[in-house]
Amino acid sequence: MRISVFYLSAALLTSSGTSQAADLARPAAPLASAVWTWTGFYVGTHLGAGFGTVKVDNPYGQSIYGDTIRVPKALAGLQAGYNWQVPGSPWVLGIELDASALDADGTDTCLAYSGQFVSANCRVREHALGSVTGRIGRVFGPQGRSLAYLKGGAAVLAGDLTMTTNAADYLNQPATKLDATRWGWTVGAGLEYRLSSGWTVKAEYDYAAFGRRGIDSPNGGFLQIPNDPSSLINTVGAATQARQDMHLVKLGLNYYFGRGAGIAELTPLLPVKAPATSPWAAWHFDVGARYWYSRGRYQNDLTLNTVNAQQDHLVSRLTYESEGHSGEVFWRIDSPRKLFLKGFAGGGGLVAGKMNDEDWFPTDPNFAAAYSNTYHGKVTGTIAYATLDAGIDLLGDATGKLGVFAGYNFYRDRKDAFGCAQIALVGLPSPCSVPDPTSQIAITQHEDWHSLRLGANGSLAIAPGAKLTVDAAYLPYAHISALDVHHNRTDVPDKNSPAWGTGRGVQLEAILSYDVTPTFNVGVGGRYWAMWATDVETAGFGSPVATQLLPIRVERYGTFVQASYKFDVR
């Protein structure tokens, strides 16, 4: 009887006109406002980037330079966990396990306490990272769709640290290596946002530290009398320690088990909007402008020859640090089927910086030192860059979503280093023992990077009108072409040294934005780029044949402010 009355009532309401039809839809509102519980098991995946350091203690005394190896890294992996939301409370407790594959490679000088000592090249490579953490969070926002949380627990890292004596004289000298699984601790914080009845997107920052581990420095050499190769004596390694830490940013997707259809999916895969009144209806166009303040580091490691096994023995290294200002335009186009096209292009100037030129030639009679380090106190130049990505939003709507993309990045850097002063053999005959003024150009460096991008783009609503957007891309292929010009060299007729090769990298961007109006948006963000190419060759000065390996590593990072306007065609 009740079923018949229900169908009769529904038929009467349907036939009573437009206003009554609208009233019929209203009973769904209580369902839409139902509070979603965070209790349950989940599994997920993540993509991200990070930066870390390994600091080596010098057992021989205070170093002139180096001892801190910078290690940029790309990461991707899986996570699983369980949350329990306290009944009738916004508080959530949980436990999570995660595991990530790492692509990380960094080098720096170690043990350089004197210009008469043949110092070492320290190289760090990381392969895998895992953690077991507890989580505590608080739910907020409409229908409890957002979760802010803190986490902490144990971390484990698989990687290695290799210390290799530099210079051709020590090619047969074995390196020392710390190759072990390292346990440590980690803490972090994140935001998670419900995209649908079962799916959430998260953005997370983690810090991990792995304490100190012992390692022996390699055997080396000491030049007792500058400019006298016969005075070079062998030295025995000493026990020392290395400590390691890292900063990571992740963009992740979780699936919660046991979720029914009580809360409708926000959007299906490849959702299509209502039939458009014009061909351009339901498209979204965003265009804006951005100012980026950045700092950068560029490093050339000149190895001895094309034998990969000898790649860690160096004869020279150039390390630039620079400060830049640039402007750019950016855009994004979203189609009705959630396909999108996005990109940006910009350029600017390098206004300050420094450069260190290191060399190791302990038995060269024309070279006064076992180790030379010339300091160039002024660096200026220009940068230019552009990115174009195409992708699809898999889940979500205007307030929160997650998509994947493939794209291309171009990065150009032009640098001039001025001045010259010797910091390893002060007061002794050596390169730049008589300083050159910063008005005199010393070395010019040009490089162009072309990279393939594969990544994910996610946005999370954190307050009315406020949104956090994270863009994480892995660069599985990066090609570099570079040119090094030593303006003051007199020992070779051609002062140009070209290089070319391939490698990998990572690019990460996070933006906190606010809708001032439905169409006008302002924001602040941060960006980190790193590319490293270890399969690189150089023709040398004046030589047409590739003879040496030249591993190259570059980083560019900083903060930006932006404003954009949205054209929403309906």
C-alpha positions in Angstrom: 0.0 0.0 0.0 2.8 2.4 0.9 4.6 1.6 -2.3 1.5 2.5 -4.4 1.0 5.8 -2.6 4.7 6.7 -3.2 4.4 6.0 -7.0 1.1 8.0 -7.2 2.7 10.9 -5.4 5.7 10.9 -7.6 3.5 10.8 -10.7 1.4 13.8 -9.5 4.5 15.8 -8.7 6.1 15.1 -12.1 3.0 16.3 -13.9 2.6 19.5 -11.9 5.2 21.7 -13.7 8.8 22.9 -13.5 8.7 24.3 -9.9 7.3 21.0 -8.5 10.0 19.1 -10.4 12.6 21.2 -8.7 11.0 20.4 -5.3 11.2 16.7 -6.1 15.0 17.0 -6.4 15.4 18.6 -2.9 15.1 15.3 -0.9 18.6 14.4 -2.2 20.2 17.2 -0.4 20.5 15.4 3.0 22.3 12.6 1.3 24.8 15.0 -0.4 25.6 16.6 3.0 26.2 13.3 4.8 29.5 13.3 6.7 32.0 10.9 5.2 34.0 8.9 7.7 37.8 8.5 7.3 37.8 5.1 9.1 39.0 2.2 7.0 41.8 0.6 5.1 43.4 2.3 2.1 46.1 1.7 -0.6 47.6 4.3 -2.9 50.4 5.5 -5.0 52.6 8.6 -5.0 55.0 10.6 -7.1 57.3 13.3 -5.9 60.7 15.0 -5.6 63.2 15.8 -3.0 66.5 17.2 -2.0 69.0 15.9 0.5 72.5 16.3 1.8 75.3 14.0 3.0 77.8 15.8 5.2 81.2 14.2 5.6 83.5 14.9 8.5 87.1 15.7 7.6 89.5 13.6 9.8 92.5 15.8 8.7 91.2 19.2 9.8 88.9 22.0 8.7 88.2 21.9 4.9 88.8 24.7 2.5 85.8 23.8 0.5 83.2 21.0 0.1 82.3 18.1 2.3 78.5 18.6 1.7 77.1 16.5 -1.2 73.8 17.8 -2.6 71.5 14.9 -3.7 68.4 15.9 -5.7 66.0 13.0 -6.2 62.9 11.8 -8.0 60.7 9.3 -6.3 57.6 7.1 -7.0 56.0 4.4 -4.9 53.1 2.9 -3.0 51.5 3.3 0.4 49.0 1.5 2.5 47.4 2.2 5.8 44.5 2.3 8.2 42.6 5.3 9.7 40.3 5.4 12.6 38.1 8.4 13.1 37.0 8.9 16.7 33.2 8.5 16.7 31.4 11.9 16.8 34.8 13.7 16.6 36.9 15.4 13.8 40.1 13.6 15.0 41.6 10.8 13.0 44.3 8.3 14.1 46.2 6.1 11.7 49.2 4.0 10.7 50.8 4.0 7.3 53.5 2.0 5.4 55.1 3.4 2.3 57.9 2.4 -0.1 59.5 4.5 -2.9 62.0 3.9 -5.6 64.5 6.7 -5.8 66.6 8.1 -8.7 69.2 10.3 -7.0 72.9 11.1 -7.8 75.1 13.8 -6.4 78.9 14.6 -6.0 81.1 17.1 -4.2 84.7 17.5 -3.1 85.7 15.9 0.3 88.7 16.1 2.6 90.2 19.3 0.9 92.0 20.6 4.0 95.1 21.8 2.1 96.2 22.6 -1.5 99.1 20.2 -1.0 96.8 17.3 -0.3 95.1 15.3 -3.1 91.5 15.4 -1.9 88.7 13.1 -2.9 85.5 13.0 -4.9 82.5 12.0 -2.8 79.5 10.5 -4.7 76.1 9.6 -3.3 73.5 7.4 -5.1 70.2 6.4 -3.5 67.9 3.6 -4.7 65.0 3.0 -2.3 63.2 4.5 0.7 60.6 3.2 3.1 58.8 4.2 6.3 56.4 3.0 9.0 54.6 6.0 10.5 51.8 6.9 12.8 49.3 9.6 11.8 47.1 12.0 13.7 44.8 14.4 11.8 41.8 16.6 12.0 38.9 16.7 9.6 37.6 20.0 8.3 35.5 21.5 5.5 32.1 20.7 4.1 31.0 17.1 4.7 34.3 16.4 6.3 36.0 16.1 2.9 39.4 17.5 4.0 42.0 16.0 6.4 45.1 17.8 7.8 47.5 15.5 9.5 50.9 15.0 11.1 53.0 11.9 10.8 56.1 10.4 12.3 58.0 7.1 12.7 60.9 5.0 11.4 62.5 5.3 7.9 64.9 3.1 6.0 67.1 4.0 3.1 69.1 1.9 0.6 72.0 3.8 -1.1 75.7 4.2 -1.1 78.5 6.8 -0.5 81.7 6.4 -2.5 85.0 8.3 -1.7 87.5 8.3 -4.6 91.0 9.9 -4.6 91.2 12.4 -7.5 93.8 12.9 -10.2 95.3 10.5 -12.8 98.0 9.4 -10.5 95.5 7.5 -8.4 93.5 5.6 -11.0 94.6 2.3 -9.5 93.8 3.4 -5.9 90.7 1.7 -4.7 87.8 3.8 -3.5 86.1 3.4 -0.1 82.4 2.8 0.0 79.6 2.9 2.5 77.0 0.6 0.9 74.4 -0.4 3.5 70.8 -0.1 4.5 70.4 2.8 6.9 67.7 3.2 9.5 66.5 6.6 10.7 63.5 8.6 11.6 61.0 10.7 9.7 58.3 13.4 10.4 55.9 15.0 8.0 52.7 16.9 7.5 50.0 16.7 4.8 46.6 17.5 3.4 44.2 14.9 2.1 41.0 15.7 0.2 38.1 13.4 -0.8 37.5 13.4 -4.5 34.7 10.8 -4.5 33.2 8.0 -2.4 36.4 6.0 -2.5 39.2 8.2 -3.8 41.3 10.9 -2.1 44.2 13.0 -3.3 47.0 14.1 -0.9 49.9 16.5 -0.8 52.6 15.8 1.8 56.0 17.1 3.0 58.4 14.7 4.8 61.8 15.2 6.5 63.9 12.1 7.1 67.3 11.8 8.9 69.6 8.8 9.0 72.2 9.8 11.5 75.9 9.2 11.3 77.7 6.2 9.8 81.3 5.3 9.8 83.5 5.2 6.6 87.2 5.1 6.0 88.6 7.8 3.7 90.7 6.5 0.8 94.5 6.5 0.6 95.8 9.6 -1.1 98.8 11.8 -1.6 100.5 14.9 -0.1 102.8 17.2 -2.1 105.5 18.2 0.4 107.0 20.9 -1.8 104.8 22.9 -4.2 105.9 22.7 -7.9 108.0 19.6 -7.1 106.2 16.4 -8.3 109.0 14.2 -6.8 107.9 15.4 -3.3 104.5 13.7 -3.6 104.2 11.0 -0.9 101.4 8.5 -0.3 99.1 8.9 2.6 96.9 6.4 4.5 93.2 6.8 4.9 91.6 7.6 8.2 88.3 6.8 9.9 85.6 9.4 9.5 81.8 9.7 9.5 79.0 10.8 7.2 75.5 12.0 8.2 72.5 12.1 5.8 69.1 13.7 5.6 66.5 14.6 3.1 63.4 16.8 2.4 60.6 15.3 0.2 57.3 16.5 -1.3 54.8 13.9 -2.5 51.6 14.0 -4.5 49.5 10.9 -3.9 46.2 9.1 -4.6 44.5 6.8 -2.1 41.6 4.4 -2.5 39.5 3.5 0.6 38.0 0.1 0.7 34.4 -0.6 1.7 32.9 2.6 0.4 29.4 2.2 -1.0 27.5 4.5 -3.3 25.9 6.4 -0.4 27.8 9.5 -1.5 27.7 9.9 -5.3 30.9 10.1 -7.2 31.9 13.7 -7.9 32.7 12.9 -11.5 33.2 9.7 -13.6 36.2 9.1 -15.7 36.2 11.3 -18.8 33.0 13.2 -17.6 31.1 15.1 -20.2 29.2 18.2 -19.2 25.6 19.1 -20.3 25.0 19.6 -24.0 26.6 22.9 -25.0 24.8 25.7 -26.7 27.9 26.6 -28.6 31.1 24.7 -29.7 33.1 26.5 -27.0 30.7 26.0 -24.1 32.0 24.2 -21.0 35.7 25.0 -21.9 37.9 26.8 -19.3 40.7 29.1 -20.2 43.2 30.3 -17.5 46.0 32.8 -18.3 48.3 34.6 -16.0 51.6 36.2 -15.2 54.3 35.2 -12.7 57.4 36.6 -11.1 60.0 34.1 -10.0 63.0 34.7 -7.7 65.4 31.8 -8.0 68.7 30.5 -7.0 70.7 28.0 -9.0 73.7 25.6 -8.9 75.5 24.2 -11.9 78.3 21.7 -11.6 80.7 20.1 -14.2 82.7 17.1 -13.1 85.6 16.5 -15.6 86.7 12.9 -15.3 89.7 11.3 -16.9 88.4 9.3 -19.9 85.4 7.5 -21.3 85.8 4.4 -19.1 82.8 4.4 -16.8 84.6 2.5 -14.1 87.0 5.5 -13.7 84.3 8.1 -13.8 84.7 9.1 -10.1 88.3 10.1 -10.5 88.3 13.8 -11.3 90.9 16.2 -12.8 88.7 19.3 -12.7 85.3 20.6 -11.4 83.4 23.8 -12.1 80.7 24.8 -9.6 78.5 27.9 -10.2 76.0 29.4 -7.8 73.7 32.1 -9.0 70.8 34.3 -8.1 68.1 35.3 -10.7 64.9 37.2 -11.3 62.6 36.2 -14.1 59.1 36.8 -15.4 56.8 34.4 -17.2 53.3 33.9 -18.6 51.3 30.7 -17.9 48.1 29.2 -19.2 45.8 26.2 -18.9 43.0 25.0 -21.1 40.4 22.5 -19.8 38.1 20.7 -22.2 34.6 19.3 -21.4 36.1 15.8 -21.3 38.7 16.8 -18.7 41.5 16.8 -21.2 43.9 19.7 -20.5 46.7 21.6 -22.0 49.0 23.7 -19.8 52.3 25.4 -19.9 54.4 28.5 -19.3 57.3 30.4 -20.8 59.6 32.9 -19.3 63.1 34.4 -18.9 65.2 36.8 -17.0 68.6 37.7 -15.6 71.2 36.3 -13.3 72.3 39.2 -11.1 74.7 37.7 -8.6 76.6 34.6 -7.8 80.0 32.9 -7.5 82.0 30.1 -9.1 84.7 27.7 -7.8 87.2 26.1 -10.3 88.9 23.1 -8.8 91.8 21.1 -10.4 93.9 18.1 -9.4 97.3 17.7 -11.1 99.8 16.7 -8.3 102.6 15.5 -10.6 102.3 18.1 -13.4 105.5 20.3 -13.2 103.5 23.2 -14.7 101.0 23.0 -11.8 102.0 24.1 -8.4 99.5 22.3 -6.2 98.1 18.9 -5.6 94.8 20.7 -5.3 93.8 24.1 -6.7 90.6 26.0 -6.0 90.2 29.4 -7.6 87.3 31.6 -6.4 85.4 33.8 -8.9 83.3 36.3 -6.9 80.9 37.6 -9.6 78.5 35.6 -11.8 76.0 37.2 -14.2 74.0 36.0 -17.1 70.5 35.1 -18.4 68.0 32.2 -18.2 65.1 31.2 -20.4 62.7 28.3 -20.1 59.4 26.9 -21.4 57.1 24.0 -20.6 54.2 22.4 -22.5 52.1 19.5 -21.0 49.0 17.6 -22.2 47.0 15.4 -19.8 43.7 14.2 -18.4 42.0 14.8 -15.1 41.1 11.3 -13.8 39.0 12.2 -10.8 37.5 15.3 -9.2 35.9 18.6 -10.0 36.7 22.3 -9.7 37.4 22.2 -6.0 39.8 19.2 -6.1 41.1 16.9 -8.7 44.0 14.7 -9.8 45.3 14.3 -13.3 48.3 12.8 -15.2 50.3 14.4 -18.0 53.2 14.1 -20.4 55.1 17.1 -21.7 58.3 18.8 -22.7 60.6 21.3 -20.9 63.3 23.6 -22.3 65.9 25.3 -20.0 68.7 27.6 -21.2 71.4 29.1 -18.9 74.1 31.6 -19.9 76.7 32.5 -17.2 79.8 34.6 -17.1 82.2 34.3 -14.1 84.5 37.3 -13.3 87.6 37.7 -11.1 89.9 35.1 -9.8 91.6 34.4 -6.4 93.4 31.2 -5.2 91.9 29.8 -1.9 93.8 26.5 -1.7 97.4 27.6 -1.8 97.4 31.2 -0.5 100.8 32.9 -0.9 102.3 30.2 -3.1 102.8 30.3 -6.9 99.6 28.9 -8.3 96.8 29.8 -10.6 95.3 33.2 -9.6 97.8 33.5 -6.7 97.8 37.2 -7.8 94.0 37.9 -7.8 92.3 39.2 -10.9 89.6 42.0 -10.4 85.9 41.2 -10.7 85.8 43.4 -13.7 87.8 40.8 -15.7 85.9 37.9 -17.3 87.4 34.5 -16.6 85.0 31.7 -17.7 81.7 31.5 -19.7 79.3 28.6 -19.5 76.4 28.0 -21.8 74.0 25.1 -21.6 70.6 24.0 -23.1 68.5 21.2 -21.6 65.7 19.5 -23.5 63.6 17.1 -21.3 60.6 14.8 -21.5 58.2 15.2 -18.6 55.9 12.5 -17.1 53.9 13.5 -14.1 50.8 14.2 -12.0 48.9 17.4 -11.2 46.6 17.6 -8.2 44.6 20.3 -6.4 43.1 20.2 -2.9 40.5 22.6 -1.5 41.8 23.9 1.9 39.3 26.7 2.6 36.5 28.6 0.7 38.2 30.1 -2.3 41.6 28.7 -1.4 43.3 25.8 -3.1 46.7 24.0 -3.0 48.0 22.8 -6.3 51.0 20.4 -6.7 52.7 19.5 -10.0 55.3 16.7 -9.8 57.2 15.5 -12.9 59.9 12.9 -13.5 62.2 13.6 -16.4 63.1 10.1 -17.8 65.1 11.7 -20.6 67.1 14.9 -20.5 69.5 16.0 -23.2 72.2 18.7 -22.6 74.4 20.6 -25.0 76.9 22.8 -23.3 79.9 25.1 -24.0 82.7 26.0 -21.6 84.9 29.0 -22.6 88.1 29.6 -20.5 88.9 33.2 -21.7 92.4 33.4 -20.0 93.9 30.0 -21.0 97.1 30.3 -23.0 98.1 26.6 -23.2 95.5 25.7 -25.9 94.7 27.6 -29.1 91.0 26.9 -28.8 89.5 28.1 -25.6 86.1 26.4 -26.2 85.2 23.1 -24.8 81.8 21.7 -26.0 79.9 18.9 -24.3 76.8 16.9 -25.0 74.9 13.9 -23.5 71.8 12.6 -21.8 70.5 12.1 -18.3 67.4 12.4 -16.1 65.8 14.8 -13.7 62.8 16.0 -11.6 60.6 19.1 -11.5 58.3 20.0 -8.7 55.9 23.0 -8.2 53.4 23.9 -5.4 51.0 26.8 -5.5 48.7 28.2 -2.8 46.0 30.3 -4.6 43.0 32.3 -3.7 40.0 33.3 -5.8 39.6 37.1 -5.2 36.6 36.9 -7.6 35.1 34.0 -9.5 37.4 34.9 -12.4 40.4 36.6 -10.8 43.0 34.6 -8.8 46.2 35.4 -6.9 48.8 33.0 -5.6 52.2 32.2 -4.1 54.3 29.2 -4.8 57.6 27.4 -4.9 59.5 25.5 -7.6 62.4 23.1 -7.6 64.1 21.8 -10.8 67.0 19.4 -10.9 68.6 17.6 -13.9 71.7 15.4 -13.8 73.5 13.9 -16.8 76.1 11.2 -16.2 76.3 10.0 -19.7 78.1 13.1 -21.1 81.2 13.5 -23.3 83.3 16.5 -24.1 85.6 17.2 -27.0 88.2 18.9 -24.8 89.9 22.1 -25.7 90.6 22.2 -29.4 90.1 18.4 -29.9 87.5 17.2 -32.4 87.3 13.7 -30.8 85.3 13.0 -27.6 87.9 12.0 -25.0 86.5 12.6 -21.6 83.4 12.2 -19.5 81.8 15.3 -18.0 79.0 14.5 -15.6 76.8 17.6 -15.3 74.3 18.5 -12.6 72.0 21.5 -12.4 69.5 22.8 -10.0 67.2 25.9 -10.0 64.8 26.6 -7.2 62.9 29.5 -5.6 59.6 31.2 -4.8 57.1 33.1 -7.0 54.0 35.2 -6.9 51.3 35.1 -9.6 47.9 36.4 -10.8 45.6 34.9 -13.3 42.2 35.4 -15.0 39.8 32.7 -15.9 37.6 32.7 -19.0 34.8 30.2 -18.3 32.7 29.8 -21.4 29.2 28.3 -20.8 
